């Protein structure tokens, strides 16, 4: 603990925060020695609670490793991301390992139905919870965990300049969509289940997640645009767009899924409300992909594009603004302002959850509405205050999700649509 907090004593400069993020990731996943480790022999450490992998946290872990690789110039961070991706697919892409959840326990179980070694995501991915799915807090599949993992794979495609990872993400969303998204007997606008069984045969929680349709729309478009970019490069160069094989045509990539999410978003966005700091931060992160680059309110109300939009700005390209994104971003920052005024962020640590607040601090850092809305007080001072408050308490509750999400907040990096990938720049 003393060595960990030494990395977090000062978080005032970008260099301090980068060092802090490196220290946190090493603490959670274990050290990497470039003299003896490669992506083939380095193994990410299992989490303390479940002795295994956890999809949400590991999605953040992969994106963090990508950010660190780009910002430090240390290529071993991408090797660690690769190793973590393989480990997740070999554990959470397989059946549970009986009573033992250790890293080695699930890796020899059968893959989830539809998946294979070459297509490890075609059966979906388990959450990674300790308890079996029959337990009230048991294992299963969450859509918002699935999309976060798909995002991590998408970022890895950009970092490695390899379509393989994005193809895995496309296969993942295509596989789970008909099991999470359904229509009632009367037809109409589709709806979503919040949680389904590991085998995807039945809903475990029939209600809909607050942000799941928005999550789906943004993620689908990111994957579509990346697939199109690799296809364009393939046509230009006559290559194959990376070792992932064929780069799919736009017409092949999640079109039906995009249509479903569009219809849900149009109905749902005007009713959006939350008082949860993680949910509000996630809303800000999601909407920043669909806001105009200059975040001018006068650009709100632009019709949502069907083939472009979220994701084009991953390499600095401009996007058209979408009305739902402006609305939800404004609602979210106003709700966070109210939480601050009401004293939520001044409560004793025992009444708060650090990782939920790191969702807030990540979201407000990447979303321009937080900086330009006249009522918003989410300036650097608030973010720094929350980082400082939690720095000495970062592993009091857990030793995985909290430090990993703190690393994301300290160094948003690849979570930001305006983040530049060096391999992408080299291709231009």
Buried (B, 14 or more C-beta within 10 A) or exposed (E): EEEBBEBBEBBEEEEBBBBBBBBBBBBBBBEBEEEEBEBEEBBBBBBEBBBBBBBBBBBBBBBBBBBBBBBBEBEBBBBBBBBBBBBBBBBBBBBBBEEEBEBEBBBEBEBBBBBEEEBBBBBBBBBBBBEEBEEEEBBBBBBBBBBBBBBBBBBBBBBBBBBBBBBBBBBBBBBBBEBBBEEEEEEEEBBBBBBBBBBBEEBBEEEBBBBBBBBBBBBBBBBBBBBBBBBEBBEEEEEBBBEBEEBBEEEBBBBEBBEBBBBBBBBBBEEBEBEBBBBBBBBBBBBBBBBBBEBEEEBBEBEBBEEBBBBBBBBBEEBBBBBBBBBBBBBBBBBBBEBBEEEBBEEEEEEBBBBBBBBBBBBBBBBBBBBEBEEBEBEEEBBBEBBBBBBBBBBEBBBBBBBBBBBBBBBBBBBBBBBEBBBBEEEE
